[in-house]
Amino acid sequence: MIRRALTAGAAVFAGLTMTGCDGMVPVAPGASEDAPVFPAPDREVAKVVSNQFSNEDARDERNEAQVVMDLADIRAEMTVADIGAGEGYYTVRLAERVGKDGRVLAQDISREALKRLGQRVEKERLENISIKEGKADDPQLPDDSFDRIFMVHMYHEVTAPYAFLWNMWPALAAGGQIIVVESESRVGSHGLPHTLLFCEFEAVGYVLVEYIERPDIKGYFARFQRGPKRTEPDAIKVCEAA
């Protein structure tokens, strides 16, 4: 397993200080003038209303995490990123599944959520978890590092999906996969039609490996891997929401 940028031992709060429409996505402040410019999605993006899809007891009653981890083939010693980790429902369960020789990197754009997750990690003494703050258009993940990247009930809230997926590409290790769980809901609500999800991933160069409808996880399960080539930003074709 490749863990080049994930530190072993105690939880590492990487990149986080624990104190507290023209149709294009603008270049982030401080970025170089030659930084790639990505198209904006042709759909409404759902607003973030909570860092938790539902309470943990309700999710455990339907065995959600175990079902998703089984479908994703999560095993001991794997390295996994939990994107949009919130307060850590999947993070702590992934940490248990991959074991002491595996690693989990929890990422979110909410510092408040990450602070609470950091407190939970310290309280439960989960030494195989690291925490990192991400950006709306870039998950800020280390290259060549992850066997699986989890995006559970959160992709519909990503405001710059093409930039986000493009920047995520290098983080996958050889044979690595992205795991997506979403609800089959209308555009702009808390979910995303699976056909639109497939289109946006494929526009960047990913290949769909598996798709399963799973009412027990309140939606569908999809997994993707990198295709032969990542699409250049100016060649990305925007998917029509209609």
Summary of the structure (lengths in Angstrom):
residues: 242
radius of gyration: 16.9
end to end distance: 41.1
largest distance: 50.1
contacts: 751
relative contact order: 0.18
helix: 29%
strand: 26%
